[in-house]
Amino acid sequence: MKVNVAILNAFVDDHRGGNPAGVVLNADALSNEQKLNIAKQVGLSETAFVSQSSEADFKLDFFTPQKQIAHCGHATIATFSYLSQQGLIPSPNTSKETIDGVRQIEVKGNVAYMEQLAPKYSDPEGDHERILGSLGLSQQDVMAKPVIANTGNGFLVVGVNSIAQLEAIQPNQQEIEAISEKYDLIGYYVFTTETNVEGRDASTRMFAPRYGIEEESATGMAAGPLVCYLHDYLDMDKDHFVIEQGYSMTPASPSCLDARLSTNDGEIQSLIVGGVGMASRFEEVEV
């Protein structure tokens, strides 16, 4: 049996760059083993499989080439952008079911936004030096101690002082994987408040070797924890953030992530993260 896979670049920045994800529609008859096999053949960081749901408008299963993952930001944006382009979205306010529950989705023109949960934080106490060492950083390079932030998936948020330091990072993927395993993280989200494009709030890099991703160009589920960190730890008193990612990769793949917070008396209640998905090609794989 052959399966058609749409490849879309999610979080494209002014019609360029973005992070490619695979999207498979009508995946109800596929087993998890078959989905993993397809994701391996496609070879992207994540592939989304869309099925019918009794709890939401769509059921989404996300697979890396190594394993299933509860949520994936850029694959969600890719999927709902593609569904919208195919005329399959029932209304601008829609929803997805995942293995971790139901999340709301908003589609506004060519931009899709996904709901994330209020943040939870923890301190990887005792491992701060090890964490910095895994990135080749010293205490002088960072603006604050590393924090684990979770709005649905856990990420280690690390802030450096400049784009030059962000670009100079030499990640020790084996150490990052070990630390991510210890704290049950997707990976590291490293940022600086110095940006390539004026008016944005942070420039970032994401490392997730635990899921077979050495680095990727746009990570919607990491942008959520980051903007909560910017609000709660760096006292950025605002509810709209624009994050750039992929500029420091080789080769560069510029991406733009739009995040909006819902707060009550300064406390984050929920958030949405969105961006543009643009179709690039189609593949046919054997199951």
Secondary structure, DSSP 8 states (H G I E B T S, - for coil): -EEEEEEEEESBSSSS--EEEEEESS-TT--HHHHHHHHHHH-SS-EEEEE--SSSSEEEEEE-SS-EES--HHHHHHHHHHHHHTT--SSSEEEEEETTEEEEEEEETTEEEEEEE--EEE--TT-HHHHHHHTT--GGGBSS--EEEESSSEEEEEEBS-HHHHHH----HHHHHHHHHHHT-SEEEEEES--SSTT-SEEEEEEEGGGTEEEES--HHHHHHHHHHHHHTS----SEEEEEESTTSSS---EEEEEEEEEETTEEEEEEEEEEEEEEEEEEEE-
